[in-house]
Amino acid sequence: MPDSDSFTIEPSSSGRMLCGGCVPDGVCRLGVEPRDGMWFDVTCPRHWQGGPGVAHGGWIAAAFDDVLNTAALRTEPRMVTKSLSVEYLRPVPVDRKLAVLARIERHEGREWTVSARMTLGADTLATAHAELRTRRPDHYSRHEHWLAGLPLPTNEN
Ligand SMILES: CCCCCCCCCCCC(=O)SCCNC(=O)CCNC(=O)[C@H](O)C(C)(C)COP(=O)(O)OP(=O)(O)OC[C@H]1O[C@@H](n2cnc3c(N)ncnc32)[C@H](O)[C@@H]1OP(=O)(O)O
């Protein structure tokens, strides 16, 4: 059985950064593409629509989570998100290429503070702020151990 704590997000053979869920597809299902430096192109796929022609807020948060972690993953391959806050300033259109610029605000030991801004032309549509952590070496094995100790679910719960 592979050691879950050896999991890292690194560029695939195609050069793409992909999360564990997207590796089998070879493409980011959220529509996030790293561009230059801390710039990213993001396009909300229509199936993440929340209202007519506009993105679901959960997609916006997930896209920011990818962007903010990818910014830190360039230095440290083992990251998790501790907190994420999003300000939704304007509706975000689906099927339109948007720009996101990320920024590392602070990095000290395992602690990272990062932020990002999503824009279309000159307009800011949303901003995000997150605290990230470099994973402890036993992060996933501790989780698996905890889960294995839980009672098995029954039909009543
Ligand atoms: C372009 C395409 C993009 C491609 C690239 C795509 C990148 C995608 C990246 C996605 C990143 C994510 O969304 S990650 C998924 C969402 N995030 C998570 O699942 C993190 C869940 N939260 C945690 O594991 C924890 O709260 C931490 C690690 C964040 C806590 O960190 P911390 O604040 O530094 O504190 P720490 O001292 O480590 O731990 C605080 C308390 O939590 C306990 N604790 C910590 N870790 C664990 C653990 N694994 N299992 C059990 N318990 C734990 C500690 O014992 C302690 O308990 P006590 O001593 O207080 O009792």
The ligand as an SDF file (V2000), in Angstrom:
LIG
                    3D

 61 63  0  0  0  0  0  0  0  0999 V2000
   -3.4490   24.6540  -11.3610 C   0  0  0  0  0  0  0  0  0  0  0  0
   -4.0160   23.4620  -10.7020 C   0  0  0  0  0  0  0  0  0  0  0  0
   -3.7290   23.4250   -9.2580 C   0  0  0  0  0  0  0  0  0  0  0  0
   -3.1650   22.1640   -8.8000 C   0  0  0  0  0  0  0  0  0  0  0  0
   -2.7480   22.2320   -7.3650 C   0  0  0  0  0  0  0  0  0  0  0  0
   -3.8960   21.9880   -6.4730 C   0  0  0  0  0  0  0  0  0  0  0  0
   -3.5620   22.2570   -5.0530 C   0  0  0  0  0  0  0  0  0  0  0  0
   -4.7410   21.9140   -4.2330 C   0  0  0  0  0  0  0  0  0  0  0  0
   -4.4260   22.0980   -2.8080 C   0  0  0  0  0  0  0  0  0  0  0  0
   -5.6540   21.9520   -1.9730 C   0  0  0  0  0  0  0  0  0  0  0  0
   -5.3160   22.2360   -0.5370 C   0  0  0  0  0  0  0  0  0  0  0  0
   -6.4630   21.8990    0.3370 C   0  0  0  0  0  0  0  0  0  0  0  0
   -7.5600   22.2850    0.1000 O   0  0  0  0  0  0  0  0  0  0  0  0
   -6.1500   20.9140    1.6960 S   0  0  0  0  0  0  0  0  0  0  0  0
   -7.7260   20.3300    2.2090 C   0  0  0  0  0  0  0  0  0  0  0  0
   -8.4030   21.2550    3.1990 C   0  0  0  0  0  0  0  0  0  0  0  0
   -7.6210   21.4060    4.3920 N   0  0  0  0  0  0  0  0  0  0  0  0
   -7.4830   20.4140    5.2940 C   0  0  0  0  0  0  0  0  0  0  0  0
   -7.9730   19.2800    5.1270 O   0  0  0  0  0  0  0  0  0  0  0  0
   -6.7410   20.7110    6.5530 C   0  0  0  0  0  0  0  0  0  0  0  0
   -7.4920   20.1980    7.7890 C   0  0  0  0  0  0  0  0  0  0  0  0
   -6.9320   20.7980    9.0110 N   0  0  0  0  0  0  0  0  0  0  0  0
   -5.8440   20.2650    9.6010 C   0  0  0  0  0  0  0  0  0  0  0  0
   -5.3180   19.1920    9.2100 O   0  0  0  0  0  0  0  0  0  0  0  0
   -5.2800   21.0120   10.7770 C   0  0  0  0  0  0  0  0  0  0  0  0
   -6.2720   21.8210   11.3590 O   0  0  0  0  0  0  0  0  0  0  0  0
   -4.0790   21.9160   10.3730 C   0  0  0  0  0  0  0  0  0  0  0  0
   -2.9230   21.0530    9.7890 C   0  0  0  0  0  0  0  0  0  0  0  0
   -4.4750   22.9450    9.3400 C   0  0  0  0  0  0  0  0  0  0  0  0
   -3.6160   22.5520   11.7050 C   0  0  0  0  0  0  0  0  0  0  0  0
   -2.4110   23.1930   11.5080 O   0  0  0  0  0  0  0  0  0  0  0  0
   -1.8000   24.1050   12.6730 P   0  0  0  0  0  0  0  0  0  0  0  0
   -2.7100   25.2500   12.9420 O   0  0  0  0  0  0  0  0  0  0  0  0
   -0.3870   24.4280   12.2980 O   0  0  0  0  0  0  0  0  0  0  0  0
   -1.8760   23.2780   13.9810 O   0  0  0  0  0  0  0  0  0  0  0  0
   -1.2450   21.8890   14.3950 P   0  0  0  0  0  0  0  0  0  0  0  0
   -0.3960   22.1840   15.5770 O   0  0  0  0  0  0  0  0  0  0  0  0
   -0.6100   21.1740   13.2590 O   0  0  0  0  0  0  0  0  0  0  0  0
   -2.5720   21.1000   14.8110 O   0  0  0  0  0  0  0  0  0  0  0  0
   -3.6290   21.6950   15.5780 C   0  0  0  0  0  0  0  0  0  0  0  0
   -4.4740   20.6020   16.1460 C   0  0  0  0  0  0  0  0  0  0  0  0
   -4.9930   19.7630   15.0690 O   0  0  0  0  0  0  0  0  0  0  0  0
   -4.5040   18.4370   15.2370 C   0  0  0  0  0  0  0  0  0  0  0  0
   -4.1480   17.8930   13.9350 N   0  0  0  0  0  0  0  0  0  0  0  0
   -3.3500   18.4850   13.0400 C   0  0  0  0  0  0  0  0  0  0  0  0
   -3.1840   17.7050   11.9470 N   0  0  0  0  0  0  0  0  0  0  0  0
   -3.9050   16.5810   12.1770 C   0  0  0  0  0  0  0  0  0  0  0  0
   -4.1350   15.3900   11.4300 C   0  0  0  0  0  0  0  0  0  0  0  0
   -3.6100   15.1580   10.2530 N   0  0  0  0  0  0  0  0  0  0  0  0
   -4.9390   14.4620   11.9520 N   0  0  0  0  0  0  0  0  0  0  0  0
   -5.5050   14.6730   13.1550 C   0  0  0  0  0  0  0  0  0  0  0  0
   -5.3150   15.7590   13.9170 N   0  0  0  0  0  0  0  0  0  0  0  0
   -4.5270   16.7140   13.4450 C   0  0  0  0  0  0  0  0  0  0  0  0
   -3.2660   18.5680   16.1350 C   0  0  0  0  0  0  0  0  0  0  0  0
   -3.0270   17.3840   16.8760 O   0  0  0  0  0  0  0  0  0  0  0  0
   -3.6690   19.6910   17.0490 C   0  0  0  0  0  0  0  0  0  0  0  0
   -4.5440   19.2000   18.0320 O   0  0  0  0  0  0  0  0  0  0  0  0
   -4.5300   19.7410   19.5490 P   0  0  0  0  0  0  0  0  0  0  0  0
   -3.1160   19.5490   20.0190 O   0  0  0  0  0  0  0  0  0  0  0  0
   -4.9260   21.2010   19.4440 O   0  0  0  0  0  0  0  0  0  0  0  0
   -5.5390   18.8860   20.2270 O   0  0  0  0  0  0  0  0  0  0  0  0
  1  2  1  0
  2  3  1  0
  3  4  1  0
  4  5  1  0
  5  6  1  0
  6  7  1  0
  7  8  1  0
  8  9  1  0
  9 10  1  0
 10 11  1  0
 11 12  1  0
 12 13  2  0
 12 14  1  0
 14 15  1  0
 15 16  1  0
 16 17  1  0
 17 18  1  0
 18 19  2  0
 18 20  1  0
 20 21  1  0
 21 22  1  0
 22 23  1  0
 23 24  2  0
 23 25  1  0
 25 26  1  0
 25 27  1  0
 27 28  1  0
 27 29  1  0
 27 30  1  0
 30 31  1  0
 31 32  1  0
 32 33  2  0
 32 34  1  0
 32 35  1  0
 35 36  1  0
 36 37  2  0
 36 38  1  0
 36 39  1  0
 39 40  1  0
 40 41  1  0
 41 42  1  0
 41 56  1  0
 42 43  1  0
 43 44  1  0
 43 54  1  0
 44 45  1  0
 44 53  1  0
 45 46  2  0
 46 47  1  0
 47 48  1  0
 47 53  2  0
 48 49  1  0
 48 50  2  0
 50 51  1  0
 51 52  2  0
 52 53  1  0
 54 55  1  0
 54 56  1  0
 56 57  1  0
 57 58  1  0
 58 59  2  0
 58 60  1  0
 58 61  1  0
M  END
$$$$
